Amino acid sequence: MIRNAVLCSVALLALAACNAPETAKTPEAKAPEAATPVAPADAASANVLTPLGYGPMKIGMTQAEADAAVGPPPANAAEAEPSECRYYHPPRAPEGLLVMVENGVLTRLTATRDSTIKTEDGVGVGDDGEQLKARYAAATVTPHKYQGAPSAYVTLWPGKPQLQGAYVTDPTARGLVFEIGDDGKVAFIHAGGPSIQNVEGCS
């Protein structure tokens, strides 16, 4: 009798356990979503003028690559033989930006008076020349070939202090020349290889 009562109690307890509401489960922590990798910035691809180039235009690219990036040269420039120098404004380049192609290779970019293009440091055409010289104390400052002071050339070879003050011929060198006009303002900014030292465009 006692044994039957015990068995009945156990059965009732088991039945109650089966009918008990299921305990709410703690939701599992959701794994954080992977962050989208950010592509490293390419200075030459940004909308700034650097010694390496501007936007899709890279110093050292071929004429064909430059044509694909910003369009072919106009007829008057295209007439030059590939072995000669072409200095022109491509149809899809920003206003006031000239390209120089020598021996079929892009060697220089120039921001002119009509340009709003800036360098990585925020320097643009129209900036004060004296402030520029003070900012780049390590730059080489030379008199302008055709104009008196305050006209001058301010030349920088970033990361290559040994090139400062010398006439550079190394085709792999990359630099900037800020050409200051007779009003004391930056009139042109040349970026690229040794051709930035040319004072008359292609010569």
Buried (B, 14 or more C-beta within 10 A) or exposed (E): EEEEEEEEEEEEEEEEEEEEEEEEEEEEEEEEEEEEEEEEEEEBBEEBBBBBBBBBBBBBBEBEBBBEBBEBBEEEBEEBEEEEBBBBBBEEBBEBBBBBBBEBBBBBBBBBEEBEBBBEEEBBBEBBBEEBBEEBEEBBBBEBEEBEEBBBBBBBBBEBEEBBEEEBEEBEBBBBBBBBBEEBBBBBBBBBBBBBBBEEEBE
